[in-house]
């Protein structure tokens, strides 16, 4: 079930840039699976280490692993002022601010499922930022409708957690939404200015910046420093560093070179489905027919947002048959 979204991509159920090759589909599926587990891993890790220190160690370990990999694979380091500026921007905005806000939000009572709902605003925010900075990715009614439908499916899956959140969690919840904002700007920045960068070396440098930034925040907030406990703190940090950072961000940047930023951001809609399934399979959480319906609505939303055929049907229904198609969409397949 965790592979339903990517399987649909492979079989052409979801039209558009996301269904271009089996390699892209496999990478997309891997990101959904691994990042779907990281919300729970972060929660476990916070039992053994304070939030900013935990996040800092995560990216420090990831950077240390990526540096020798960059040497082995002869990954080219950033070559000019623009690329190094992008390293700094991503290091501060994505790895420091985005993840600092996520860890802080979860540490202050936002449940992992609710975090997934709040971060599912990422596709909408990415679409809006992309519309401003990427000429090929204009914001359309079709995208807005599809993202809205998909977000509704995520809310349906985690409906029970919406009633649990109280007024005391407003600020931590807003921190998760702001984290999605940071991720949107970082994604669009890499799409626009990072086309000549190489994923291994770029992420090694950006994660080093992020680790330093998070360590600075940890010191400013006077978090207690020490060796994280095992297995909660240290085990989660290692998993998040190796699987949740080294593997995923290299694949993420490679995919970002191959497909529109907005399309890649739809991962944030599928991740909650994976998170619920992992919770049901590994923990005591349940997965019922309403959750299944929510998952289907998420996939429907992605289809609506990316399908050329859906766009044509919408124009026909609205009497706008002469409207220009979204230039980011490739020709639809005949089925």
C-alpha positions in Angstrom: 0.0 0.0 0.0 2.9 2.4 0.7 3.8 2.1 -2.9 0.4 2.8 -4.3 1.2 6.4 -5.3 4.5 5.6 -7.1 2.8 2.5 -8.6 0.2 4.7 -10.1 2.9 6.9 -11.5 4.6 3.9 -13.2 1.4 2.7 -14.7 0.5 6.1 -16.1 -2.6 6.6 -13.9 -1.1 9.9 -12.9 -0.2 11.8 -16.1 2.4 14.5 -16.4 6.1 15.1 -15.6 6.1 12.6 -12.7 5.5 9.6 -15.1 8.6 10.0 -17.3 10.7 7.0 -16.4 11.0 4.0 -14.2 14.1 5.4 -12.5 12.2 8.6 -11.5 9.3 6.6 -10.3 11.5 4.3 -8.2 13.3 7.3 -6.7 10.0 9.0 -6.0 8.7 5.8 -4.3 11.9 5.6 -2.2 11.5 9.2 -1.0 7.9 8.6 0.0 8.8 5.5 1.9 11.8 6.8 3.8 10.5 10.3 4.4 7.2 8.7 5.5 9.1 7.1 8.4 11.1 10.2 9.4 8.2 11.9 11.3 8.1 8.9 13.7 11.9 8.7 13.8 12.2 12.4 14.8 9.6 11.8 17.6 11.7 8.8 18.9 14.9 10.8 18.6 13.6 13.6 20.7 13.3 11.2 23.6 17.1 10.9 23.8 18.4 14.4 22.7 17.2 18.0 22.6 15.7 19.2 19.3 18.3 21.5 17.9 21.2 19.3 19.0 19.5 16.2 17.5 19.0 17.9 14.2 22.5 19.3 14.2 24.0 15.9 14.8 21.8 14.4 12.1 23.2 16.7 9.4 26.8 16.7 10.8 26.8 12.9 10.4 25.2 13.1 6.9 27.8 15.7 5.8 30.7 13.6 7.1 29.4 10.6 5.1 28.8 12.6 1.9 32.3 14.2 1.8 34.2 11.0 1.1 31.4 9.8 -1.3 31.9 13.1 -3.2 35.6 12.2 -3.6 34.9 8.5 -4.6 32.3 9.5 -7.2 34.3 12.6 -8.3 31.3 14.8 -7.6 32.1 18.4 -8.7 32.0 21.0 -5.9 30.2 24.3 -6.4 32.2 26.3 -9.0 31.2 29.9 -8.7 29.8 32.6 -6.4 26.2 31.8 -7.4 26.5 28.1 -6.5 28.2 28.8 -3.2 25.6 31.4 -2.3 23.0 28.7 -3.1 24.8 26.3 -0.7 24.6 28.9 2.0 20.9 29.6 1.3 19.9 26.0 1.3 22.0 25.3 4.4 20.4 28.1 6.3 16.8 28.1 5.0 16.3 24.3 4.5 18.6 22.5 6.8 18.7 25.0 9.7 15.4 26.8 9.6 13.1 24.2 8.1 14.4 21.3 10.2 14.9 23.4 13.3 11.2 24.4 13.1 10.1 20.8 12.6 12.1 19.4 15.5 11.1 22.3 17.7 7.4 21.9 16.8 7.3 18.1 17.5 9.3 18.6 20.7 6.6 21.1 21.8 3.7 18.7 21.5 2.7 18.6 17.9 2.0 14.9 17.1 3.7 13.3 14.1 0.4 12.9 12.2 -0.6 16.5 12.8 2.9 17.5 11.7 2.3 15.6 8.5 -0.9 17.5 7.9 0.6 20.9 8.5 3.6 20.1 6.3 1.3 19.0 3.6 0.8 22.7 2.8 4.2 22.4 1.2 2.8 21.7 -2.4 0.6 24.8 -2.3 3.4 26.9 -1.1 5.9 25.5 -3.6 3.4 26.1 -6.4 3.0 29.8 -5.4 6.8 30.3 -5.0 7.5 28.5 -8.3 4.9 30.8 -10.0 7.0 33.8 -8.9 10.5 32.5 -9.8 10.1 29.8 -12.4 8.7 30.8 -15.8 7.8 27.2 -16.8 5.7 26.6 -13.6 2.8 29.0 -13.5 0.1 28.6 -10.9 -3.1 27.4 -12.4 -6.7 26.7 -11.2 -6.0 23.0 -12.0 -3.0 22.9 -9.7 -4.9 24.7 -6.9 -7.9 22.3 -7.2 -5.7 19.2 -7.3 -3.6 20.3 -4.3 -6.7 21.2 -2.4 -8.2 17.8 -3.0 -5.0 16.1 -2.0 -4.7 18.1 1.2 -8.3 17.2 2.0 -7.4 13.6 1.8 -4.5 14.1 4.2 -6.8 15.9 6.7 -9.2 13.0 6.4 -6.5 10.5 7.3 -5.5 12.4 10.4 -8.9 13.7 11.3 -8.7 12.3 14.9 -5.6 14.4 15.7 -7.2 17.7 14.6 -9.5 17.6 17.7 -6.6 16.9 20.1 -4.6 20.0 19.3 -5.3 22.8 21.7 -4.7 26.6 21.8 -1.4 25.9 23.5 -0.1 24.3 20.4 -0.8 27.1 18.0 2.7 28.4 17.9 4.3 25.0 17.5 1.8 24.2 14.7 2.6 27.4 13.0 6.3 26.5 13.1 5.6 23.4 11.0 3.7 25.5 8.4 6.6 27.9 8.4 9.0 25.0 7.9 7.0 24.1 4.8 7.5 27.6 3.6 11.2 27.4 4.1 11.3 24.1 2.2 9.3 25.6 -0.7 11.7 28.5 -1.1 14.7 26.2 -0.9 13.2 23.8 -3.5 12.5 26.5 -6.0 16.0 28.1 -5.4 17.7 24.8 -6.2 15.5 24.3 -9.2 16.3 27.8 -10.6 20.0 28.2 -9.7 21.3 24.7 -9.0 21.0 23.1 -12.4 24.8 22.7 -12.7 25.4 21.5 -9.1 26.0 17.9 -8.3 23.8 16.3 -5.6 26.5 14.6 -3.5 28.9 17.5 -3.1 26.2 20.1 -2.9 24.4 18.4 -0.1 27.6 17.7 1.7 28.4 21.4 1.8 24.8 22.6 2.5 24.3 20.1 5.3 27.6 21.2 6.9 26.2 24.7 6.9 22.9 23.4 8.4 24.7 21.5 11.1 26.7 24.5 12.1 23.5 26.7 12.1 21.6 24.3 14.2 24.5 23.9 16.7 24.5 27.6 17.0 20.8 27.7 17.8 21.3 24.9 20.3 24.0 26.9 22.1 21.9 30.1 22.1 18.9 28.3 23.5 21.2 26.6 26.1 20.3 23.1 25.3 22.2 20.5 27.4 25.0 19.0 25.3 25.9 15.4 25.8 26.0 12.0 24.1 22.4 11.1 23.0 21.0 8.0 24.6 20.9 4.7 22.9 18.8 3.6 21.1 16.3 6.4 21.1 18.5 9.5 20.5 21.6 8.1 18.8 19.7 5.4 16.8 17.3 7.9 15.4 20.0 10.3 14.6 21.9 7.6 12.6 18.8 6.5 10.7 17.8 10.1 9.9 21.4 11.0 8.9 22.0 8.0 6.6 18.6 7.0 5.2 16.7 10.3 5.9 19.4 12.6 4.6 22.2 11.1 2.7 20.1 8.8 0.5 17.0 11.0 0.2 18.5 14.4 -0.5 20.8 13.1 -3.1 17.8 11.5 -4.8 15.7 14.6 -4.2 18.1 16.9 -5.9 18.5 14.5 -8.8 14.8 14.3 -9.3 14.5 18.1 -9.0 16.7 18.3 -12.1 14.4 16.0 -14.0 10.9 17.2 -13.1 9.0 20.4 -12.1 9.5 21.6 -8.5 5.7 21.6 -7.8 5.3 18.0 -9.1 8.1 16.8 -6.8 6.5 18.6 -3.9 3.5 16.3 -4.1 5.7 13.8 -2.1 4.4 15.7 0.9 0.9 14.5 0.2 1.9 10.8 -0.1 4.2 10.8 2.9 1.3 10.9 5.4 -0.2 7.8 3.8 3.1 6.0 4.3 3.4 7.3 7.9 0.0 5.9 8.8 0.7 2.5 7.2 4.0 2.3 9.0 2.2 3.2 12.3 -0.4 0.5 11.7 2.2 -2.1 10.7 4.9 -1.4 13.3 2.9 0.1 16.1 -0.6 0.0 17.7 -2.2 2.5 15.3 -5.2 1.6 13.1 -5.9 1.9 9.4 -9.6 1.8 8.5 -11.8 2.3 5.5 -12.0 6.1 6.0 -8.1 6.2 6.0 -8.2 4.2 2.8 -10.7 6.7 1.3 -8.4 9.5 2.4 -5.4 7.9 0.6 -7.5 7.6 -2.5 -8.5 11.2 -2.3 -4.8 12.2 -2.0 -4.0 10.2 -5.2 -7.0 11.7 -6.9 -5.8 15.2 -6.0 -2.4 14.5 -7.5 -4.0 13.2 -10.7 -6.2 16.3 -11.0 -3.2 18.5 -10.5 -0.9 16.9 -13.0 -3.2 15.3 -15.6 -3.5 17.1 -19.0 -6.7 15.2 -19.6 -8.2 16.5 -16.3 -7.2 20.0 -17.4 -9.1 19.6 -20.7 -12.2 18.3 -18.9 -12.1 21.2 -16.5 -11.8 23.7 -19.4 -14.7 22.0 -21.2 -16.9 22.1 -18.1 -16.1 25.7 -17.5 -16.5 26.7 -21.1 -12.8 27.6 -21.5 -11.9 25.1 -24.2 -9.7 27.7 -25.9 -7.5 28.3 -22.8 -3.8 27.7 -23.1 -2.6 24.5 -21.4 -0.1 24.6 -18.6 3.3 24.7 -20.3 4.8 22.5 -17.6 2.5 19.6 -18.5 3.6 17.2 -21.2 1.2 15.7 -23.7 -1.2 13.2 -22.1 -1.1 9.6 -23.0 -4.0 8.0 -24.7 -5.7 5.4 -22.6 
